[in-house]
Amino acid sequence: MSEEIIYEPHPLAKLFPPMGPCEYKGLKADIEKNGLRNPIVLFERRILDGWNRYRACLGSGISPVFVEYEGDDPLGFVVSMNLNRRHLTPRTTRHDRRQVGRFEARRRSHQAAKLRFEPRPGGGAVRGQ
């Protein structure tokens, strides 16, 4: 008996609001009728794209299909898949763009911090030049 893995959404996927109940109901009905048309994209063992499709599959008893993200810009991928393709209001879109901007700023800050410190052979870190 194989154990089913339960996936969680990736933090990048959470930059966008969840699908509303009416949209979700329509998505679920479509998946029940036509099956899953687009695979669910995994990154770092979490769902990068397709969270609502995943929930609809589980709720309908349909086995979801997964693919691994293979690019080098997961944030850009999530933005491309959501910001201009979902039925978002202008207000929601502005909010989402701000969320993405905040995430990018945190990522740049984290990368800069990693560059300032270099690991020492014996452990610990030294300040980089």
C-alpha positions as protocol buffer text, in pm:
chain_id: "A"
residue {
  index: 1
  type: MET
  ca { x: 0 y: 0 z: 0 }
}
residue {
  index: 2
  type: SER
  ca { x: 160 y: 327 z: -109 }
}
residue {
  index: 3
  type: GLU
  ca { x: 133 y: 635 z: 105 }
}
residue {
  index: 4
  type: GLU
  ca { x: -9 y: 947 z: -63 }
}
residue {
  index: 5
  type: ILE
  ca { x: 200 y: 1261 z: -24 }
}
residue {
  index: 6
  type: ILE
  ca { x: 8 y: 1568 z: 83 }
}
residue {
  index: 7
  type: TYR
  ca { x: 157 y: 1883 z: -67 }
}
residue {
  index: 8
  type: GLU
  ca { x: 152 y: 2236 z: 67 }
}
residue {
  index: 9
  type: PRO
  ca { x: 166 y: 2555 z: -138 }
}
residue {
  index: 10
  type: HIS
  ca { x: 510 y: 2708 z: -190 }
}
residue {
  index: 11
  type: PRO
  ca { x: 557 y: 3051 z: -23 }
}
residue {
  index: 12
  type: LEU
  ca { x: 586 y: 3208 z: -370 }
}
residue {
  index: 13
  type: ALA
  ca { x: 246 y: 3067 z: -461 }
}
residue {
  index: 14
  type: LYS
  ca { x: 100 y: 3243 z: -157 }
}
residue {
  index: 15
  type: LEU
  ca { x: 190 y: 3584 z: -300 }
}
residue {
  index: 16
  type: PHE
  ca { x: -144 y: 3576 z: -481 }
}
residue {
  index: 17
  type: PRO
  ca { x: -488 y: 3555 z: -323 }
}
residue {
  index: 18
  type: PRO
  ca { x: -668 y: 3222 z: -328 }
}
residue {
  index: 19
  type: MET
  ca { x: -935 y: 3162 z: -588 }
}
residue {
  index: 20
  type: GLY
  ca { x: -1281 y: 3271 z: -480 }
}
residue {
  index: 21
  type: PRO
  ca { x: -1546 y: 3010 z: -397 }
}
residue {
  index: 22
  type: CYS
  ca { x: -1739 y: 3056 z: -723 }
}
residue {
  index: 23
  type: GLU
  ca { x: -1425 y: 3032 z: -936 }
}
residue {
  index: 24
  type: TYR
  ca { x: -1313 y: 2726 z: -741 }
}
residue {
  index: 25
  type: LYS
  ca { x: -1651 y: 2557 z: -785 }
}
residue {
  index: 26
  type: GLY
  ca { x: -1629 y: 2615 z: -1160 }
}
residue {
  index: 27
  type: LEU
  ca { x: -1271 y: 2484 z: -1174 }
}
residue {
  index: 28
  type: LYS
  ca { x: -1364 y: 2174 z: -978 }
}
residue {
  index: 29
  type: ALA
  ca { x: -1664 y: 2105 z: -1205 }
}
residue {
  index: 30
  type: ASP
  ca { x: -1444 y: 2146 z: -1513 }
}
residue {
  index: 31
  type: ILE
  ca { x: -1181 y: 1907 z: -1377 }
}
residue {
  index: 32
  type: GLU
  ca { x: -1453 y: 1653 z: -1292 }
}
residue {
  index: 33
  type: LYS
  ca { x: -1588 y: 1678 z: -1647 }
}
residue {
  index: 34
  type: ASN
  ca { x: -1266 y: 1712 z: -1849 }
}
residue {
  index: 35
  type: GLY
  ca { x: -991 y: 1590 z: -1619 }
}
residue {
  index: 36
  type: LEU
  ca { x: -680 y: 1783 z: -1520 }
}
residue {
  index: 37
  type: ARG
  ca { x: -559 y: 1963 z: -1832 }
}
residue {
  index: 38
  type: ASN
  ca { x: -251 y: 2134 z: -1686 }
}
residue {
  index: 39
  type: PRO
  ca { x: -12 y: 1954 z: -1453 }
}
residue {
  index: 40
  type: ILE
  ca { x: 64 y: 2090 z: -1107 }
}
residue {
  index: 41
  type: VAL
  ca { x: 412 y: 2241 z: -1083 }
}
residue {
  index: 42
  type: LEU
  ca { x: 630 y: 2147 z: -787 }
}
residue {
  index: 43
  type: PHE
  ca { x: 934 y: 2336 z: -657 }
}
residue {
  index: 44
  type: GLU
  ca { x: 1123 y: 2249 z: -340 }
}
residue {
  index: 45
  type: ARG
  ca { x: 868 y: 1972 z: -269 }
}
residue {
  index: 46
  type: ARG
  ca { x: 580 y: 2222 z: -257 }
}
residue {
  index: 47
  type: ILE
  ca { x: 323 y: 2344 z: -510 }
}
residue {
  index: 48
  type: LEU
  ca { x: 457 y: 2642 z: -705 }
}
residue {
  index: 49
  type: ASP
  ca { x: 163 y: 2659 z: -948 }
}
residue {
  index: 50
  type: GLY
  ca { x: -167 y: 2475 z: -944 }
}
residue {
  index: 51
  type: TRP
  ca { x: -275 y: 2489 z: -581 }
}
residue {
  index: 52
  type: ASN
  ca { x: -642 y: 2525 z: -675 }
}
residue {
  index: 53
  type: ARG
  ca { x: -616 y: 2248 z: -937 }
}
residue {
  index: 54
  type: TYR
  ca { x: -457 y: 2027 z: -671 }
}
residue {
  index: 55
  type: ARG
  ca { x: -740 y: 2092 z: -422 }
}
residue {
  index: 56
  type: ALA
  ca { x: -1001 y: 2034 z: -693 }
}
residue {
  index: 57
  type: CYS
  ca { x: -841 y: 1703 z: -792 }
}
residue {
  index: 58
  type: LEU
  ca { x: -831 y: 1582 z: -432 }
}
residue {
  index: 59
  type: GLY
  ca { x: -1188 y: 1696 z: -376 }
}
residue {
  index: 60
  type: SER
  ca { x: -1303 y: 1513 z: -689 }
}
residue {
  index: 61
  type: GLY
  ca { x: -1111 y: 1190 z: -635 }
}
residue {
  index: 62
  type: ILE
  ca { x: -895 y: 1255 z: -943 }
}
residue {
  index: 63
  type: SER
  ca { x: -525 y: 1173 z: -926 }
}
residue {
  index: 64
  type: PRO
  ca { x: -327 y: 1494 z: -980 }
}
residue {
  index: 65
  type: VAL
  ca { x: -40 y: 1500 z: -1229 }
}
residue {
  index: 66
  type: PHE
  ca { x: 282 y: 1673 z: -1122 }
}
residue {
  index: 67
  type: VAL
  ca { x: 586 y: 1816 z: -1298 }
}
residue {
  index: 68
  type: GLU
  ca { x: 899 y: 1965 z: -1140 }
}
residue {
  index: 69
  type: TYR
  ca { x: 980 y: 2331 z: -1207 }
}
residue {
  index: 70
  type: GLU
  ca { x: 1296 y: 2342 z: -1418 }
}
residue {
  index: 71
  type: GLY
  ca { x: 1363 y: 2714 z: -1466 }
}
residue {
  index: 72
  type: ASP
  ca { x: 1590 y: 2954 z: -1281 }
}
residue {
  index: 73
  type: ASP
  ca { x: 1334 y: 3221 z: -1189 }
}
residue {
  index: 74
  type: PRO
  ca { x: 1053 y: 3067 z: -983 }
}
residue {
  index: 75
  type: LEU
  ca { x: 923 y: 3410 z: -879 }
}
residue {
  index: 76
  type: GLY
  ca { x: 901 y: 3521 z: -1242 }
}
residue {
  index: 77
  type: PHE
  ca { x: 722 y: 3198 z: -1326 }
}
residue {
  index: 78
  type: VAL
  ca { x: 461 y: 3249 z: -1053 }
}
residue {
  index: 79
  type: VAL
  ca { x: 407 y: 3612 z: -1158 }
}
residue {
  index: 80
  type: SER
  ca { x: 368 y: 3508 z: -1522 }
}
residue {
  index: 81
  type: MET
  ca { x: 123 y: 3232 z: -1437 }
}
residue {
  index: 82
  type: ASN
  ca { x: -94 y: 3445 z: -1210 }
}
residue {
  index: 83
  type: LEU
  ca { x: -67 y: 3822 z: -1239 }
}
residue {
  index: 84
  type: ASN
  ca { x: -180 y: 3865 z: -1598 }
}
residue {
  index: 85
  type: ARG
  ca { x: -379 y: 3545 z: -1644 }
}
residue {
  index: 86
  type: ARG
  ca { x: -625 y: 3534 z: -1355 }
}
residue {
  index: 87
  type: HIS
  ca { x: -938 y: 3742 z: -1331 }
}
residue {
  index: 88
  type: LEU
  ca { x: -803 y: 3991 z: -1079 }
}
residue {
  index: 89
  type: THR
  ca { x: -944 y: 4334 z: -1016 }
}
residue {
  index: 90
  type: PRO
  ca { x: -714 y: 4636 z: -1066 }
}
residue {
  index: 91
  type: ARG
  ca { x: -706 y: 4682 z: -689 }
}
residue {
  index: 92
  type: THR
  ca { x: -607 y: 4320 z: -630 }
}
residue {
  index: 93
  type: THR
  ca { x: -345 y: 4341 z: -905 }
}
residue {
  index: 94
  type: ARG
  ca { x: -188 y: 4648 z: -739 }
}
residue {
  index: 95
  type: HIS
  ca { x: -182 y: 4465 z: -406 }
}
residue {
  index: 96
  type: ASP
  ca { x: -23 y: 4158 z: -567 }
}
residue {
  index: 97
  type: ARG
  ca { x: 242 y: 4368 z: -741 }
}
residue {
  index: 98
  type: ARG
  ca { x: 331 y: 4522 z: -402 }
}
residue {
  index: 99
  type: GLN
  ca { x: 354 y: 4173 z: -249 }
}
residue {
  index: 100
  type: VAL
  ca { x: 589 y: 4062 z: -527 }
}
residue {
  index: 101
  type: GLY
  ca { x: 799 y: 4378 z: -481 }
}
residue {
  index: 102
  type: ARG
  ca { x: 831 y: 4314 z: -107 }
}
residue {
  index: 103
  type: PHE
  ca { x: 933 y: 3956 z: -169 }
}
residue {
  index: 104
  type: GLU
  ca { x: 1196 y: 4063 z: -425 }
}
residue {
  index: 105
  type: ALA
  ca { x: 1337 y: 4318 z: -179 }
}
residue {
  index: 106
  type: ARG
  ca { x: 1367 y: 4050 z: 93 }
}
residue {
  index: 107
  type: ARG
  ca { x: 1532 y: 3814 z: -153 }
}
residue {
  index: 108
  type: ARG
  ca { x: 1787 y: 4079 z: -260 }
}
residue {
  index: 109
  type: SER
  ca { x: 1858 y: 4161 z: 105 }
}
residue {
  index: 110
  type: HIS
  ca { x: 1909 y: 3793 z: 185 }
}
residue {
  index: 111
  type: GLN
  ca { x: 2142 y: 3748 z: -114 }
}
residue {
  index: 112
  type: ALA
  ca { x: 2344 y: 4055 z: -13 }
}
residue {
  index: 113
  type: ALA
  ca { x: 2379 y: 3920 z: 341 }
}
residue {
  index: 114
  type: LYS
  ca { x: 2509 y: 3588 z: 205 }
}
residue {
  index: 115
  type: LEU
  ca { x: 2771 y: 3776 z: 2 }
}
residue {
  index: 116
  type: ARG
  ca { x: 2894 y: 3974 z: 304 }
}
residue {
  index: 117
  type: PHE
  ca { x: 2990 y: 3662 z: 496 }
}
residue {
  index: 118
  type: GLU
  ca { x: 3212 y: 3381 z: 373 }
}
residue {
  index: 119
  type: PRO
  ca { x: 3237 y: 3046 z: 548 }
}
residue {
  index: 120
  type: ARG
  ca { x: 3567 y: 2975 z: 726 }
}
residue {
  index: 121
  type: PRO
  ca { x: 3735 y: 2637 z: 670 }
}
residue {
  index: 122
  type: GLY
  ca { x: 3724 y: 2564 z: 1045 }
}
residue {
  index: 123
  type: GLY
  ca { x: 3365 y: 2678 z: 1086 }
}
residue {
  index: 124
  type: GLY
  ca { x: 3208 y: 3014 z: 1155 }
}
residue {
  index: 125
  type: ALA
  ca { x: 3221 y: 3298 z: 904 }
}
residue {
  index: 126
  type: VAL
  ca { x: 3440 y: 3591 z: 817 }
}
residue {
  index: 127
  type: ARG
  ca { x: 3329 y: 3920 z: 675 }
}
residue {
  index: 128
  type: GLY
  ca { x: 3389 y: 3929 z: 299 }
}
residue {
  index: 129
  type: GLN
  ca { x: 3601 y: 4194 z: 125 }
}
